[in-house]
Amino acid sequence: MASILNHSHSFNIEAGPNDSASDDSNGFFNVYFSTPRFATETALAITSTVVNFVVLACIHQTKTHRTGTVYNALFVNLVMANICTCILAWFCNNSIMLFELPLLRLILIQNRPCTAFVYLMAAVFLQAAAGIVVTLTMLGFATVQYLAICKPLEHLHMVSKSRLICFIAVSWAVSLLCGIVPSIVLYIISERLECDDDLLNHILNIAGVGNKVSVVIVGSIFLVIVVLCCRIYIEVKRLQRRLSRFRFDQDVNYEKKAFITTVILLATLTFFFLPYITAYLISYNPGTGKDTALIYYMTLLPYFKFLSDPLIYGARMREVREACFRLSVQCGFKGCVCLVRDIRAPSTVPLGTCSIQLRHIPSYPPAPL
């Protein structure tokens, strides 16, 4: 949708589209509204949403003392933000295709009705708000680990479940407020003023400014996360040199593993962040936005972030892995392999109708109860 905003400015609304701008925009819209792009994005959106829901269900079924940690609470919030952003991103990118295409193209080109266009902008603002929540959640991961490794005394009394819940609630409230308020203002303006060329230009300008503001906010938070991760890495290396191997494994190893997980999640955050930067740069050179590969890149790359987050966290947390295997067995997939790391202490993980002993689920049917 940010790409549509950029190419909406390519038209001279008062006099009609000029030749070069019309060629660029027609090439862009031909790719943007193509069936292959729509089908690919829909498949990625459905897959990402389902995977996030499955991992969320596995975390809910996991009954261990670690499921109540701040890391798990942050990850649950990350999953919820991923689901919301994924759904809103798909709706924003395909909202024009979901309705009668000739009518909405008439709205974009000939500026009527403005109220319908404001509804589309509201979806854009809400998508940006959910994306800010995703970035703030990653900031929460980095901040908790920074306090745990670099400021352990402050970590004891500053990090608690109640404060974390307040942080999550404030993140959602502020982000949604930033998405809802501009939508309400635009709606009031579109209802009270006549829908002419000037009004549509104002709406487009406000939407463009909102897109740039979201880029600045997400970029600023992203830089803060990078700085915190660099500081954590330096402190981990310093502690590793000062402490013996045994004491390091005993005191810092858990936080080090959590830090590695955060770094991997931070790498996937670039999948969500880079398309915003690309849209921001294209706004200064609209002619570059007609490339087919670039359009696919801008619309599809964020879904890989939504898909990779639950896979990364689930793969690095043993309890989530075991819950996934338990759920798969309950669904009838009895041939999966349990990746239990510590084979020195054989433990049996109940799986409803069967069990995991050491590394493998038996391929034969379980004994009757």
HUBEL-V78771 format. One record per backbone hydrogen bond with DSSP energy under -0.5 kcal/mol. NH is the residue of the N-H (numbers start at 1). CO is the residue of the C=O. If there is no record, write none. Layout:
NH_CO / NH_CO
This chain:
5_1 / 6_2 / 7_3 / 8_4 / 9_5 / 10_7 / 11_8 / 13_11 / 16_12 / 22_18 / 23_19 / 24_20 / 25_21 / 26_22 / 27_23 / 28_24 / 29_25 / 30_26 / 31_27 / 32_28 / 33_29 / 34_31 / 38_34 / 39_35 / 40_36 / 41_37 / 42_38 / 43_39 / 44_40 / 45_41 / 46_42 / 47_43 / 48_44 / 49_45 / 50_46 / 51_47 / 52_48 / 53_49 / 54_50 / 55_51 / 56_52 / 57_53 / 58_54 / 59_55 / 60_56 / 61_57 / 62_58 / 63_61 / 64_62 / 67_64 / 68_65 / 69_66 / 73_69 / 74_70 / 75_71 / 76_72 / 77_73 / 78_74 / 79_75 / 80_76 / 81_77 / 82_78 / 83_79 / 84_80 / 85_81 / 86_82 / 87_83 / 88_84 / 89_85 / 90_86 / 91_87 / 92_88 / 93_89 / 94_90 / 95_91 / 95_92 / 98_94 / 99_95 / 101_99 / 104_100 / 105_101 / 106_102 / 107_103 / 108_104 / 109_105 / 110_106 / 111_107 / 117_113 / 118_114 / 119_115 / 120_116 / 121_117 / 122_118 / 123_119 / 124_120 / 125_121 / 126_122 / 127_123 / 128_124 / 129_125 / 130_126 / 131_127 / 132_128 / 133_129 / 134_130 / 135_131 / 136_132 / 137_133 / 138_134 / 139_135 / 140_136 / 141_137 / 142_138 / 143_139 / 144_140 / 145_141 / 146_142 / 147_143 / 148_144 / 149_145 / 150_146 / 151_146 / 151_147 / 155_147 / 155_151 / 156_152 / 157_153 / 158_154 / 159_155 / 160_158 / 164_160 / 165_161 / 166_162 / 167_163 / 168_164 / 169_165 / 170_166 / 171_167 / 172_168 / 173_169 / 174_170 / 175_171 / 176_172 / 177_173 / 178_174 / 179_175 / 180_176 / 181_177 / 182_178 / 183_179 / 184_180 / 185_181 / 186_182 / 187_183 / 188_184 / 189_185 / 190_186 / 191_187 / 192_188 / 193_189 / 196_194 / 200_196 / 201_197 / 202_198 / 203_199 / 204_200 / 205_201 / 206_202 / 207_203 / 208_204 / 209_205 / 210_206 / 211_207 / 212_208 / 213_209 / 214_210 / 215_211 / 216_212 / 217_213 / 218_214 / 219_215 / 220_216 / 221_217 / 222_218 / 223_219 / 224_220 / 225_221 / 226_222 / 227_223 / 228_224 / 229_225 / 230_226 / 231_227 / 232_228 / 233_229 / 234_230 / 235_231 / 236_232 / 237_233 / 238_234 / 239_235 / 240_236 / 241_237 / 242_238 / 243_239 / 248_244 / 249_245 / 250_246 / 251_247 / 252_248 / 253_248 / 256_252 / 257_253 / 258_254 / 259_255 / 260_256 / 261_257 / 262_258 / 263_259 / 264_260 / 265_261 / 266_262 / 267_263 / 268_264 / 269_265 / 270_266 / 270_267 / 271_268 / 272_268 / 272_269 / 273_269 / 274_270 / 276_272 / 276_273 / 277_273 / 278_274 / 279_275 / 280_276 / 281_277 / 282_278 / 283_279 / 284_281 / 285_281 / 285_282 / 288_285 / 289_286 / 290_287 / 291_288 / 295_291 / 296_292 / 297_293 / 298_294 / 299_295 / 300_296 / 301_297 / 303_300 / 304_300 / 304_301 / 305_301 / 305_302 / 306_302 / 307_303 / 308_304 / 309_305 / 310_306 / 311_307 / 312_308 / 313_309 / 314_310 / 315_311 / 316_312 / 317_313 / 318_316 / 321_317 / 322_318 / 323_319 / 324_320 / 325_321 / 326_322 / 327_323 / 328_324 / 329_325 / 330_326 / 331_327 / 332_329 / 333_328 / 334_332 / 336_333 / 338_359 / 339_337 / 340_338 / 341_339 / 343_341 / 345_342 / 346_344 / 349_347 / 349_356 / 350_348 / 351_354 / 353_351 / 354_351 / 356_349 / 357_355 / 357_360 / 358_347 / 358_356 / 359_357 / 360_357 / 361_336 / 362_355
